[in-house]
């Protein structure tokens, strides 16, 4: 059996409004927002009394989705270190193809994004960078430098 698709990536954030603004500045749009709680949520999370608010966002092409989740209960647990370096085990980054790395970086900096290293070109194919986004996640930006036909 094969999977149908990658449905979405979920990021747990402390400030749902700020995280939504960050990803809106990147170009995603909100397609849904709702509070979620109940026994079924407790069972799938393996936690008691789960109460969360989620915002579901979508890329402009309609294929990529990002779920932003903010826990009202139980309290958040801090990751250690909070701003883990790129060589930390686990989910490394979420990469977005963008029209312009520089323009995207400028918009995201207005929402607290911090450049991790520097903007660099891979051969003459991609311009790339990593920024620290909401909840300390690494957001990668990739601009295709090849001539478009």
JOHUHU-V159778 format. One line per field, one symbol per residue. phi: phi as a letter, one per 30 degrees, with the letter a starting at -180 (. if undefined). burial: + if it has 16 or more other C-alpha atoms within 10 Angstrom, else -. Layout:
phi: ???
burial: ???
//
This chain:
phi: .cddaddaccbdbdcddddddeddddkdbdcaaadbakeddeddcibcidbbcbbccbdediccbbccbbddadddcddbddcddecddjddaccbdbdbddddddddddcjdbddcbdbcchccbcbacbdcehidccccbcdcdedc
burial: ----------++++-+--++++++++++++----------+--------+++-++++++-----+++++++--------------------------+--++-++-+++-+-+++---+------+++++++++++++++++++-----
//
